Amino acid sequence: MIRKARDIGEVFDLNGQKFKVIKGDCDKCYFLNVDCYLTYYYLGACKDYERLDGIDVAFELVEDGE
């Protein structure tokens, strides 16, 4: 089952690391060099044409203390 798109600002845990969904394109994404199909499957849609809100998003690593 493919995961639904995550909301902008949502923070989630993945393998012990925290990530935040931000407005942005691939250049801002932590998973830039990862197979996008796997990212889509596990994290949800990130491209504007795949999302109901029509906004490109990226996944940002949240540093300790943020």
Rosetta silent file (secondary structure, phi, psi, omega in degrees, C-alpha in Angstrom):
SEQUENCE: MIRKARDIGEVFDLNGQKFKVIKGDCDKCYFLNVDCYLTYYYLGACKDYERLDGIDVAFELVEDGE
SCORE:     score description
SCORE:     0.000 S_00000001
   1 L     0.000  128.427  178.268    0.000    0.000    0.000 S_00000001
   2 L   -79.069  137.077 -177.964    1.396    3.392   -0.980 S_00000001
   3 L   -74.957  142.876  177.058    1.409    5.938    1.814 S_00000001
   4 L   -67.576  161.587 -179.792   -0.727    9.054    1.474 S_00000001
   5 L   -63.217  139.182  177.324    1.033   12.399    1.104 S_00000001
   6 L   -82.344  152.705  179.752    2.393   13.862    4.321 S_00000001
   7 L   -79.316  146.677  174.935    1.369   17.343    5.450 S_00000001
   8 L   -62.147  132.507 -178.015    3.776   20.286    5.233 S_00000001
   9 L    93.801  -13.490  179.794    5.322   20.787    8.657 S_00000001
  10 L   -64.609  136.073  175.134    4.762   17.176    9.700 S_00000001
  11 E  -111.650  133.884 -178.873    7.657   15.669   11.666 S_00000001
  12 E  -140.294  159.149 -179.781    8.109   11.919   11.553 S_00000001
  13 E  -101.643  135.439  176.803   10.587    9.310   12.731 S_00000001
  14 E  -139.034  111.819  179.200   12.368    7.012   10.282 S_00000001
  15 L    53.147   42.355  176.226   14.894    4.488   11.569 S_00000001
  16 L    82.028    2.523  176.488   15.636    6.589   14.659 S_00000001
  17 E  -114.950  146.992  178.901   16.075    9.866   12.775 S_00000001
  18 E  -100.051  139.456  179.012   13.545   12.706   12.673 S_00000001
  19 E  -130.114  152.059  178.478   12.499   14.339    9.431 S_00000001
  20 E  -124.202  140.388  176.605   10.275   17.300    8.635 S_00000001
  21 E   -85.609  121.873 -178.149    8.187   17.869    5.511 S_00000001
  22 E  -124.704  158.721  171.773    9.054   21.273    4.035 S_00000001
  23 E   -69.747  133.983  178.541    8.080   23.227    0.916 S_00000001
  24 L   159.786  173.832  179.756   10.781   22.666   -1.659 S_00000001
  25 L  -108.815 -168.968 -175.038   12.023   20.613   -4.539 S_00000001
  26 H   -55.910  -35.096 -177.155   14.490   17.739   -4.927 S_00000001
  27 H   -61.659  -24.677 -179.391   17.522   19.973   -4.289 S_00000001
  28 H   -94.885   -4.095 -171.593   16.372   20.511   -0.689 S_00000001
  29 L   -85.814  133.468  176.690   15.506   16.859   -0.027 S_00000001
  30 L   -59.771  -31.711 -175.319   17.577   14.659    2.284 S_00000001
  31 L   -95.325   27.067 -176.764   16.725   11.717    0.024 S_00000001
  32 L   -51.102  -42.475 -175.843   17.982   13.393   -3.170 S_00000001
  33 L   -99.463   23.539  178.258   20.156   10.439   -4.196 S_00000001
  34 L  -107.644  150.389  177.593   17.663    7.728   -3.242 S_00000001
  35 L   -54.354  116.741 -176.012   15.344    5.932   -5.657 S_00000001
  36 H   -61.589  -29.715  178.536   12.322    8.245   -5.814 S_00000001
  37 H   -62.304  -43.111  179.629    9.911    5.328   -6.185 S_00000001
  38 H   -66.192  -39.828  177.173   10.962    4.001   -2.778 S_00000001
  39 H   -60.513  -47.349  179.090   10.684    7.474   -1.262 S_00000001
  40 H   -59.708  -44.281 -176.633    7.173    7.811   -2.720 S_00000001
  41 H   -64.571  -44.305 -174.640    6.174    4.352   -1.512 S_00000001
  42 H   -92.812  -31.253 -173.954    7.369    4.780    2.081 S_00000001
  43 H  -107.559  -19.633 -179.515    7.153    8.536    2.700 S_00000001
  44 L   105.234  171.416 -176.124    4.337    9.676    0.415 S_00000001
  45 L   -64.594  142.234  178.927    4.031   11.935   -2.598 S_00000001
  46 L  -124.821  -18.838 -178.892    6.410   14.863   -2.883 S_00000001
  47 L   -86.127  142.414 -176.076    5.794   16.263   -6.390 S_00000001
  48 H   -53.940  -39.052 -177.487    3.167   18.969   -6.876 S_00000001
  49 H   -74.878   -9.092  177.972    1.274   16.999   -9.540 S_00000001
  50 H  -101.592   -8.572 -173.756    0.946   14.009   -7.152 S_00000001
  51 L  -109.307  144.676  179.206   -0.328   16.009   -4.165 S_00000001
  52 L   -65.590  -30.661 -179.503   -3.813   17.379   -3.498 S_00000001
  53 L   -82.830   -8.433  176.706   -2.371   20.705   -2.288 S_00000001
  54 L    69.361   22.641 -177.318   -0.339   21.118   -5.519 S_00000001
  55 L  -116.187  132.902  172.266    2.882   21.980   -3.639 S_00000001
  56 L   -69.101  137.751  175.750    6.320   20.371   -4.089 S_00000001
  57 E  -128.528  161.739  176.372    7.721   19.135   -0.795 S_00000001
  58 E  -134.212  164.805 -179.566   11.064   17.795    0.401 S_00000001
  59 E  -111.518  119.706 -174.534   12.123   15.815    3.449 S_00000001
  60 E  -110.018  133.476  175.428   14.567   17.595    5.760 S_00000001
  61 E   -69.736  130.484  178.640   16.613   15.945    8.498 S_00000001
  62 L   -92.550  118.890  179.177   15.803   17.516   11.870 S_00000001
  63 L   -75.639  154.662  176.875   18.966   18.146   13.861 S_00000001
  64 L   -54.813  136.069  178.001   18.995   17.605   17.636 S_00000001
  65 L    91.154   -5.441  178.898   17.558   20.614   19.425 S_00000001
  66 L   -89.784    0.000    0.000   15.360   21.800   16.541 S_00000001
